[in-house]
Amino acid sequence: MSSTILNALNAKEEKLQVKQDKAFDRMRDLEKKRDIEISAFVKNYFVGIETDLEDVVYEDSTSYMEISCKGQPYEKQVWSDKLDDYETVTKYGRDRIATIYFDGDSWSSKEEDRFINMGMSTYSASDKYSQFQLNRFMYLGEVAKVIADFKDDILAGMNKIYEGKKKAITKVREENSKLRSEIDKVQSDRENYKHDVIIRDLEKGITITSERLPYLQVRFDWGVGSIKGAKITRRSYSGKSFDLELLREGRRWNSETDEYENYTYDYPVEKVRKQKIIDAFVNEYSVSWDVQ
């Protein structure tokens, strides 16, 4: 198989892939910055709520925002470069408080707001008498008040930020999609070229040069392996099936040398589907050949 065209197609795909990777990274970076800005806008409404809960954190998300606080202490062995040994340190887990949810369709093609609703959910706990649970519910009551009083303003602000970033993100997304389509076309052209080449070369006759020999699935319940060479001897009128003369490698006992030896022999097969030939010589195996 000629490598000139394949090398050109491979080089073209590599260049397109580099461009697409950069476009994809730019798109993700813009989306991340947009979402961080939206999250910061939302969290600003809940800053200043008084609570005895420690280190309350709202996670950055535009789908659902987990709220957590400083949890129970635990000890952990960590390596100390200063001591050149492990030491025991006290760390703190995170206790989940609740989750704020945002409703909307990011893939809608309609002229609708990205964010259309928001709400909150919490969880039940077996710990019914601790001060932590009382503090948690008092804090959640304040969060619920903010949502009830400012939901429309919060959603409007979120949508304003989203729409403000939409044009730049859409431009990069379209660029990424275009490059992906170009890569798909190059890959399709390469495969089509390989398919055309194997049939053209088989009409002349080929000798397998790769160490791995192809296996041809002639029928669903019958296949032929150890193929050293092949040639098309007849093509159907539709061009969808072929007769081939195969050269196969085998092993037989040599009574003169008193040992097994390799030998080759002709092996004709009839009415083999074109796709089976492509699968054997192009798709499923790393097969190379020379034209006779």
N, C-alpha and C positions, 0 to 999 in steps of 0.2 A: 504494500500500500504506500502510495506517495505521501511523504511526510511534509512536503512544502505547504500544501493547502491546510493540512491539519495544524501545522505549527502556526500558520497565520491566524487561523480561527482560535487556537488556544491563546495566542498573544492578545488577540482582540478581546477575548473573554476576560483575561486577567486585567487588562486596562479598565474595562467596563466595571469589573467587580471592585476594583480600588475606588473608582468614582462612586459606585453605589454604596459602598461601606462608609465613605465620607458623608454622603448625602443622608444616609440612615442615621449616622452619629449626630449630624447637625439637627435632624428632625427630633431625635430623642432628647438632645440637649435643650432645644427650644421648648419641647413639651414639659420637660422636667422643671425648667425655670418658670414656665407658666403655672404649673401646678403648685410650686413652692410659693409663688406670689399669691395664688388663690388661697392656699392654706394659711398663709400669714394674715391675709385679710380676714378670714373667718376667725382665727384664733384671737385676733385683736378684740373681738366682741366679748370674749370670756376672760380677758385679762382683768385682774383686780377683784375677782370674786373671792371674798374672804372665806377661809377654811382652815381647819386644823390639820388637814391632809398635807403631807410633805411632798415637795418636788412633783407637783402635778404637771403632766406632759400631755400635749395633744400631738398625735402623730401627723406627719404631712401626707395627706391623701385627698383626692377629689371624689372618691367613691364612698369611703367610710373613714371616719376619724376616730381611732381608738384613744380613749382617755385613761391614763394610768397614773399611779403615784408610787412613792417609795414604799417598798414592802418590808417583809421581815428580814432580819439579819441572818447571815450564815457564814460559816468559816470555810476558807479555801486555801489549799497549799499552792503557793506561786513561787516561781524562781526569783531570787534576788541576786542581781549582779554584784551588789555591794557586799553581801554576806557570802557570795559564791556558794549558796545553798538555798534550799527551799525554806520558806517561812509561812506562818499562818497569818492570814489577813482576814478582816471582817468585810464582807460585801453585803449588798442589799438587793433583794429581788424586786420585781415590779408587780404591784397589785392592780389588776384591771378594775376600772371604775364603771365605765359605760362606753357606748359607741354612738357617735353621731353619724347618721346616714344622709346621703344626698342622692336624690332621684333625678334621672334624666337620661337621654340617649346621645352618646357621643358620636354615633355613626348615622344619625338621622339626616336625611337629605332635605328634609322640610325646613322651612324658615321658622324654626321654633327655638326657644331658649334652651341652652345646654342643660341648665339646672332648673328644675321646675318644682322641687319640693325638698324639704329636709325634716328629719325627725330624730328620735333617740330611742335606744333600747338599753336595757340593763340585764342583770342576771340575778337569779335567786341564790341564796347562800344558806348553808346549814348553820353558819355562825350568826345567830340571831340576837345575841346579847352584848357583843363587843362594842366598844366606843368607836372602833373603826367603821362599823356598819352604820352607826348613827351619823358619824361625820360624812360618810359617803352619801347617804340619802339627803342630808342637809345640803351638800354640795350639788347633788343632782337636781334638787329643787330649784336652785339658783340657775343652773344651766338650762333647765326647762323653761324658766321664766324668760331668759334671754331669747331662746328660740321662739317662744310664743309672742314676745313683744317685737322682735326685730327680724323675724324670718323673711319677710318680703324685702327688707333692706339688704339682708345678707345675700339672698339669692340674686337680687339685682346687681349687687357689687361683683359677685362671682361671675355672672354672665357678661358684665362689662369687661372684666379682665380677659375672659375667655374669647370674646369677640375681638378684643383689641389685638390679640396674638394670632387670631385665626388666619389672617391673610398670609403672614410670613410662614406659618407652619404648613398651610395648604400648598404654598409654592414649593417648599422643599419636599413635601410628601409627593407631589406630582412629579417632581424631578426624580425622586427615588423610584416611583412606579414606572416612569419611562425607561430608566436605566435597567430595571428588572425585566421589562419587556424586551429590551435590546439583548440582554444576556440570554433570555429564553430563546430568542430567534437564533443567536449564534450557536447555542447548544443544539437546537433543532437542525440548523444547517450542517453542523458537524456530523450529527447522527445520520442525516439523509445522505451526506457525502459518503460516509462509511458504507451505508447500505447499497448505494449505487456502485461503489468501487468493488465490493466483494462479488457482486453478480457479474460485473464486467471482467474481473480477473478470473473468476471461475469459468467463464466461457472460454478463456485462453488456457486455463489449467494452472493450478498453484501447487507449490511445495511448501509445507509447513516448516518454518525455521525456528519457532519458539520451542523451548523445552517442554512446555505444557501443551499437550495435544488436545484438539477439540473433540467434543462429544456431540453427535448429531442425533436429536430425538426424531427419528423417522416417523414413528406413529406414537400414539399416546401410551402404548404398552411395549414399545420396542425402540431401542436406540443403538447407536453404533459409536464406539470409541476408538482410541489409538489410531486416529486418522493422520497419515503422513502427507497425503496429497489428495487433490480432488479436482474434478473437471465436470462441467455441465455438458451432458450429451444430448439433452432434449429440453426444450422450453414449451410449456403449454401455450395455447393460443391466447389465454388470458394473461399470461406472464406471472401467474400466482403459484405455479408449481413447476418443479424441474426434476429430470432424471440426472443422476450423477454417477460417475465412475470414481470410486474412492480407492485410495491406496492406503492399506492398513498395515500396522506393525503387529507382528505376533511372535510367539515363542514356540519352538518345536525341538524335539529330541533328535540329536545327530548321533546315529549309531556308530559312525566312524570315529568321531572324537569322544564319544561316550559322555556328552554333556549337552545342555540346552543351548540354543543359539537364536538370535533374533533373525527374523526374515520379514519381507513385505509381500503382500498379495493384493490382487485387484478384488474389489467388492462393489458391485453395482447396486444402486438403490433407485427406486422409481417413485414418481409423484410425491416428491418432498415439498411441503409448503415453503414458500419464500421466507416467511417469518421464522420458520425452524432453522433455515440456513443462516439467517442473520443472527439468531440467538446463539448458534453454535460457533460462528466464526467472529462475531463482532461484540455482541452484548454481554454474554455470560463468561467469557474466558479471555485472558490476556494472550491472544493468539496473533502471531505475525507470520508473514509468508512472503515468498518470492513468486513472481509470475514465471511460468515455464517458457 
